[in-house]
């Protein structure tokens, strides 16, 4: 029974040592994870303070663009346009500009032909 008792003590000491080691590792991992979250939060606060002016100007610009775009969307929907997105609106505007340029060229050509006759 002495050998059995000695074996139990050795096994218990071994398990106690590695169980405690596992507990300390998990505590350390939780502590490091908490520190990382705290550092990330602090870095975020510092960066937002540093770039606050730029960010606020971008937000204000986005809000101004949104109001203008809402007016344009309302105009397009009243005009009966099926697609209401920024790219289709831009293409429509560019095609109108090219149509105006084509008409101006036709007028210039008509004047030149009229002057030649």
Order of alpha helices (4+ residues) and beta strands (2+ residues): alpha-alpha-alpha
